[in-house]
Amino acid sequence: MIVPEAVFEECKYLKKGIILEKLSFLKEKDFKDRQIKTDQLIPDKTFMNYVNHNFVNRTIFNKLDAPIQKAQKEAYIKSGDYSLLLCAYESVKDLKDSIFNDEAYILTEESTTENDNKFFYKIPKCCRVFGAKYIDLANYLEIVTEGKLELILKNS
């Protein structure tokens, strides 16, 4: 499991830190030492073209003034979504010295449905742009419980 630093930081604040509370191993020193640091993720020109042209919801984004567009893009580049997508991009493109392998998936709670008027598209839509693998949480849980998720939930 790879958790970029930006994702870890977002986990601290999401639902009052419940992710870090329930998955306490994420806070352990060994795990934190293996975190992907944001400054290790250096996008190439192709990836930035995806960000600028394919990941952005132009219908909404183009209605913003230029300074606000710039601020929104800078915030996105610091986000967990961006770091996850860049990790996936590196695995898909098999970039030199990639720290990821071709079996990497992004685990997301996001669906493939509409974007809720956000400036940048959801992870599944972005992954499809360059062929990255992703899996939603419900499907992941079904796989790891070998199809017994409903039974486990009923008995808990």
Secondary structure, 3 states (H helix, E strand, C coil): CCCEHHHHHHHHHHHHHHHHHHCHHHHCHHHHHCCECHHHCCCCHHHHHHHHHHHECHHHHCCCCHHHHHHHHHHHHCCHHHHHHHHHHHHHHCCCCCCCCCCCCEEECCCCCCCCCCCECCHHHHHHHHCCCEEEHHHHHHHHCCCCHHHHHHCC
